[in-house]
C-alpha cells in the first residue's frame, strides 16, 4: 500500500510538472529549466546527459533491480517528447527528429516487453510520439519498429500501412512479404470485434493477404 501511494504521488507530481512545462512553452517562456528539474527529480540525470547518451546505454541506465523500469522509460520518453515539440516549434527540425526517435525507442521497449507503468497516459504518450515521428522520413529499422509497435498495440490498420511500406520501400522484399503473411494470418485468428477495434475488417485482411501473395 505504501509503495502504491508513493507511486501515485510521484505520478501526480510528474503530471503536474509536465503541465507547467506545456504552459511555459505555450506562453513562449523558456521551459528547459523545468524540464531539467524533471529529469533530475524523477530520473536522477540531467537533460543534457539523457540526450547525449546512446539509446542502448540510456535503457540500461533506466533500470530497477537490474531490469528496465517501465515508469522511468516512460518518464524519459515524455520529457524527450516535450523537448522535441519545443525544438519543432522553433524550427530546429533535426533536433526534434532526434528526440522523437529516442522517445519512440524508449516507448517501444515498454510496449514490446509489456512493462508495467503507473503513468495514466502512457498509452497516449506512445501514440503521440509515434505519430510525430512518422511525419519524418524513417530508415528501415525504425519503420519496422513502427509496424511492430502498431501491431503490438492493436492498431492493425496502421500496422497494415507500414508492412506495405516495408515491402515497397526497402530492398529485402522476400523478408517483409514473409512477415506480412504471418501478420495477416495471425489477424485471421482474431475475432471480428478485435479486428474492428484495430480498424480492419476480416475482408480487408483477406484482400491484403491476396495482394501480398501477388507481389
C-alpha positions in Angstrom: 0.0 0.0 0.0 2.8 2.4 0.9 4.6 1.7 -2.4 1.3 2.2 -4.3 0.6 5.5 -2.5 4.2 6.7 -3.2 4.0 5.7 -6.9 0.6 7.5 -7.2 2.1 10.6 -5.6 5.1 10.6 -8.0 2.8 10.1 -11.0 0.7 13.1 -9.9 3.9 15.2 -9.4 5.2 14.3 -12.8 1.8 15.1 -14.5 1.8 18.5 -12.7 5.3 19.3 -13.8 4.5 18.4 -17.4 1.5 20.7 -17.3 3.8 23.5 -16.1 6.3 22.8 -19.0 3.5 22.9 -21.5 2.2 26.2 -20.1 5.6 27.8 -20.3 6.0 26.6 -23.9 2.6 27.9 -24.8 3.4 31.3 -23.3 6.7 31.4 -25.2 8.7 31.2 -22.0 11.8 29.0 -21.6 10.7 25.6 -20.3 14.1 23.9 -20.4 14.9 24.7 -16.8 11.8 22.9 -15.6 12.5 20.0 -18.0 16.0 19.7 -16.5 14.4 19.8 -13.0 12.1 16.9 -14.0 14.9 14.8 -15.4 16.9 15.2 -12.1 13.9 14.7 -9.8 12.4 11.6 -11.5 15.4 10.0 -13.2 18.5 11.4 -11.3 20.1 12.6 -14.6 20.3 15.9 -16.5 18.6 16.7 -19.8 21.9 17.0 -21.4 23.1 13.6 -20.2 19.8 12.0 -21.4 20.2 13.5 -24.8 23.9 12.7 -25.3 23.9 9.1 -24.0 23.2 6.4 -26.6 19.7 4.9 -26.5 21.1 1.5 -25.5 23.0 3.0 -22.6 20.0 5.1 -21.6 17.8 2.0 -21.4 20.5 0.2 -19.4 20.6 3.2 -17.0 16.8 3.4 -16.5 16.6 0.1 -14.6 15.3 -1.0 -11.2 16.7 -4.2 -9.8 18.7 -4.7 -13.0 15.5 -4.7 -15.1 14.4 -1.9 -17.4 11.8 0.2 -15.5 8.7 0.9 -17.5 8.0 4.1 -15.4 11.5 5.5 -15.9 11.5 4.7 -19.6 8.1 6.4 -20.0 9.1 9.5 -18.0 12.3 9.9 -20.1 10.2 9.4 -23.3 7.7 12.0 -22.2 10.4 14.6 -21.4 12.2 13.9 -24.7 8.8 14.2 -26.5 8.2 17.6 -24.9 11.7 18.7 -25.8 11.1 17.6 -29.4 7.9 19.6 -29.6 9.8 22.7 -28.4 12.5 22.1 -31.0 9.9 21.7 -33.7 8.2 24.9 -32.7 11.5 26.7 -33.1 12.1 25.1 -36.5 15.0 23.0 -35.1 13.9 20.0 -37.1 17.0 17.8 -36.9 16.9 18.0 -33.1 13.2 17.4 -33.0 13.5 14.3 -35.0 16.4 13.0 -32.9 14.4 13.5 -29.7 11.2 11.9 -31.2 13.2 8.9 -32.4 14.8 8.4 -29.0 11.5 8.8 -27.2 9.9 6.3 -29.5 12.7 3.8 -28.9 12.0 4.0 -25.2 8.3 3.6 -25.5 8.8 0.7 -27.9 10.7 -1.1 -25.2 7.8 -0.5 -22.8 5.2 -1.9 -25.1 7.3 -4.7 -26.6 8.1 -6.1 -23.2 4.6 -5.2 -21.7 6.3 -3.4 -18.8 4.1 -2.1 -16.0 3.6 1.7 -16.0 1.8 3.8 -13.3 1.5 6.9 -15.5 -2.1 7.1 -16.5 -1.5 8.4 -20.0 1.4 6.2 -21.0 -0.5 4.8 -24.0 -1.3 8.3 -25.2 2.4 9.1 -24.9 3.3 6.2 -27.1 0.7 7.2 -29.7 1.7 10.8 -29.7 5.4 10.2 -30.1 4.8 7.6 -32.8 2.5 9.9 -34.7 5.0 12.8 -34.6 8.0 10.6 -35.5 6.2 9.2 -38.6 5.9 12.7 -40.1 9.6 12.3 -40.9 11.3 10.0 -43.3 12.3 6.9 -41.5 15.0 4.3 -42.1 14.3 0.6 -42.5 14.9 -0.4 -38.8 12.7 2.4 -37.4 10.0 1.7 -40.0 9.9 -2.0 -38.9 9.7 -1.0 -35.2 6.7 1.4 -36.1 5.0 -1.5 -37.8 5.6 -3.8 -34.9 4.5 -1.1 -32.4 1.2 -0.7 -34.1 0.7 -4.5 -34.3 1.5 -4.9 -30.6 -0.9 -2.0 -29.6 -3.7 -3.4 -31.7 -3.8 -0.6 -34.3 -4.0 -3.1 -37.2 -4.8 -0.6 -39.9 -1.7 1.4 -39.1 0.4 -1.8 -39.0 -1.1 -2.8 -42.4 0.1 0.6 -43.8 3.6 0.1 -42.5 4.1 -3.5 -43.6 3.3 -2.4 -47.2 5.8 0.5 -46.7 8.5 -2.0 -45.7 7.7 -4.2 -48.8 7.6 -1.3 -51.2 10.4 0.9 -50.0 13.1 -1.4 -48.9 15.3 -4.0 -50.7 14.5 -7.2 -48.8 11.0 -7.8 -50.2 11.1 -11.5 -49.5 11.7 -10.9 -45.8 8.9 -8.5 -45.4 6.5 -10.4 -47.6 7.0 -13.4 -45.2 6.5 -11.0 -42.2 3.3 -9.7 -43.8 1.9 -13.2 -44.5 2.5 -14.1 -40.8 0.9 -10.8 -39.7 -2.3 -11.3 -41.8 -2.6 -14.9 -40.9 -2.4 -14.0 -37.3 -5.1 -11.4 -37.8 -7.4 -14.0 -39.2 -7.2 -15.9 -35.9 -8.7 -12.9 -34.1 -12.4 -12.2 -33.6 -14.3 -9.7 -35.7 -14.5 -7.4 -32.7 -10.8 -7.4 -32.2 -10.3 -6.6 -35.9 -12.9 -3.9 -35.8 -11.1 -2.3 -32.8 -8.0 -2.3 -34.8 -9.8 -0.6 -37.7 -9.6 -3.5 -40.1 -12.3 -5.9 -41.3 -11.8 -9.6 -42.0 -12.4 -9.0 -45.7 -9.7 -6.3 -45.8 -7.3 -8.7 -44.1 -8.1 -11.4 -46.7 -7.7 -8.9 -49.6 -4.3 -7.7 -48.2 -3.1 -11.3 -47.9 -4.0 -11.9 -51.6 -2.3 -8.7 -52.6 0.9 -9.8 -50.8 0.9 -13.2 -52.5 0.7 -11.4 -55.9 3.6 -9.0 -55.3 
